[in-house]
């Protein structure tokens, strides 16, 4: 009896460790796309081009996505990569669409010192389009706030 219990527990432990390792490495690999600046100018609106290719910022309270509350997915306006499920959206009161989490592996971050204050910029992992800035003043469960330019997103309802 003790031997069977020991073997059963060992099998359960092995399966559990296997699943843990698999979930840790199960991040989706996002294939990069590269386009010329001229192509981006043709495919994006002037406002999108300014924000996504030159790290501009849209005026607060101007994005129609602030009032978007349907179930769906917010995708990169440049390439269509899914970035945020609607369940991650919250009202931050900042005037920009905000999210407390992102789809794993779908954004990349880098340091931004343009305002002489250390900030973290994030961009689409596929096309490199600037999305916004990441702050640590968001709600649970992550405590993060992905503050996004609305022109850099499109909403796709479910």
GIURQUI-V728451 format. One record per residue. N is the residue number from 1. RES is the residue in three letters. PSI is psi in degrees with one decimal (NA if undefined). Layout:
n:N res:RES psi:PSI
n:N res:RES psi:PSI
This chain:
n:1 res:UNK psi:-45.0
n:2 res:UNK psi:-35.7
n:3 res:UNK psi:-43.9
n:4 res:UNK psi:-42.0
n:5 res:UNK psi:-44.1
n:6 res:UNK psi:-45.8
n:7 res:UNK psi:-43.6
n:8 res:UNK psi:-44.4
n:9 res:UNK psi:-37.6
n:10 res:UNK psi:-41.7
n:11 res:UNK psi:-45.3
n:12 res:UNK psi:-43.0
n:13 res:UNK psi:-44.0
n:14 res:UNK psi:-44.2
n:15 res:UNK psi:-43.4
n:16 res:UNK psi:-44.3
n:17 res:UNK psi:-40.2
n:18 res:UNK psi:-47.4
n:19 res:UNK psi:-38.3
n:20 res:UNK psi:-46.1
n:21 res:UNK psi:-42.7
n:22 res:UNK psi:-42.8
n:23 res:UNK psi:-30.9
n:24 res:UNK psi:-30.4
n:25 res:UNK psi:9.6
n:26 res:UNK psi:18.0
n:27 res:UNK psi:137.2
n:28 res:UNK psi:136.7
n:29 res:UNK psi:122.7
n:30 res:UNK psi:120.5
n:31 res:UNK psi:129.3
n:32 res:UNK psi:146.8
n:33 res:UNK psi:142.3
n:34 res:UNK psi:132.8
n:35 res:UNK psi:154.6
n:36 res:UNK psi:160.9
n:37 res:UNK psi:-37.3
n:38 res:UNK psi:-39.9
n:39 res:UNK psi:-42.5
n:40 res:UNK psi:-40.6
n:41 res:UNK psi:-36.2
n:42 res:UNK psi:-33.1
n:43 res:UNK psi:-21.5
n:44 res:UNK psi:154.3
n:45 res:UNK psi:163.4
n:46 res:UNK psi:-40.1
n:47 res:UNK psi:-42.7
n:48 res:UNK psi:-43.2
n:49 res:UNK psi:-44.6
n:50 res:UNK psi:-46.7
n:51 res:UNK psi:-51.4
n:52 res:UNK psi:-30.5
n:53 res:UNK psi:-15.8
n:54 res:UNK psi:20.6
n:55 res:UNK psi:33.8
n:56 res:UNK psi:176.4
n:57 res:UNK psi:131.0
n:58 res:UNK psi:157.2
n:59 res:UNK psi:142.0
n:60 res:UNK psi:154.8
n:61 res:UNK psi:17.5
n:62 res:UNK psi:-12.8
n:63 res:UNK psi:128.3
n:64 res:UNK psi:-17.2
n:65 res:UNK psi:-13.4
n:66 res:UNK psi:-37.1
n:67 res:UNK psi:15.1
n:68 res:UNK psi:114.3
n:69 res:UNK psi:9.9
n:70 res:UNK psi:163.4
n:71 res:UNK psi:131.2
n:72 res:UNK psi:-154.9
n:73 res:UNK psi:136.5
n:74 res:UNK psi:123.7
n:75 res:UNK psi:159.2
n:76 res:UNK psi:129.6
n:77 res:UNK psi:-18.0
n:78 res:UNK psi:-38.1
n:79 res:UNK psi:-6.3
n:80 res:UNK psi:6.6
n:81 res:UNK psi:130.5
n:82 res:UNK psi:128.4
n:83 res:UNK psi:-46.4
n:84 res:UNK psi:121.5
n:85 res:UNK psi:149.1
n:86 res:UNK psi:-25.0
n:87 res:UNK psi:-13.8
n:88 res:UNK psi:-6.2
n:89 res:UNK psi:144.0
n:90 res:UNK psi:161.0
n:91 res:UNK psi:106.3
n:92 res:UNK psi:-13.5
n:93 res:UNK psi:11.2
n:94 res:UNK psi:-17.5
n:95 res:UNK psi:1.7
n:96 res:UNK psi:149.7
n:97 res:UNK psi:132.8
n:98 res:UNK psi:147.8
n:99 res:UNK psi:145.5
n:100 res:UNK psi:-5.9
n:101 res:UNK psi:170.1
n:102 res:UNK psi:157.7
n:103 res:UNK psi:127.8
n:104 res:UNK psi:129.1
n:105 res:UNK psi:0.9
n:106 res:UNK psi:-7.0
n:107 res:UNK psi:155.9
n:108 res:UNK psi:151.9
n:109 res:UNK psi:159.6
n:110 res:UNK psi:158.8
n:111 res:UNK psi:141.8
n:112 res:UNK psi:119.0
n:113 res:UNK psi:21.4
n:114 res:UNK psi:-28.1
n:115 res:UNK psi:15.2
n:116 res:UNK psi:19.5
n:117 res:UNK psi:134.3
n:118 res:UNK psi:121.3
n:119 res:UNK psi:166.6
n:120 res:UNK psi:116.8
n:121 res:UNK psi:146.8
n:122 res:UNK psi:151.5
n:123 res:UNK psi:163.3
n:124 res:UNK psi:131.8
n:125 res:UNK psi:-21.7
n:126 res:UNK psi:-54.3
n:127 res:UNK psi:-6.6
n:128 res:UNK psi:7.5
n:129 res:UNK psi:128.7
n:130 res:UNK psi:132.9
n:131 res:UNK psi:-46.8
n:132 res:UNK psi:-150.3
n:133 res:UNK psi:151.4
n:134 res:UNK psi:129.8
n:135 res:UNK psi:159.6
n:136 res:UNK psi:32.3
n:137 res:UNK psi:29.5
n:138 res:UNK psi:178.8
n:139 res:UNK psi:169.0
n:140 res:UNK psi:155.2
n:141 res:UNK psi:-11.0
n:142 res:UNK psi:-28.4
n:143 res:UNK psi:10.2
n:144 res:UNK psi:155.8
n:145 res:UNK psi:108.7
n:146 res:UNK psi:103.9
n:147 res:UNK psi:107.6
n:148 res:UNK psi:142.1
n:149 res:UNK psi:124.9
n:150 res:UNK psi:-34.0
n:151 res:UNK psi:-17.2
n:152 res:UNK psi:-2.1
n:153 res:UNK psi:158.0
n:154 res:UNK psi:149.7
n:155 res:UNK psi:132.4
n:156 res:UNK psi:108.8
n:157 res:UNK psi:151.5
n:158 res:UNK psi:NA
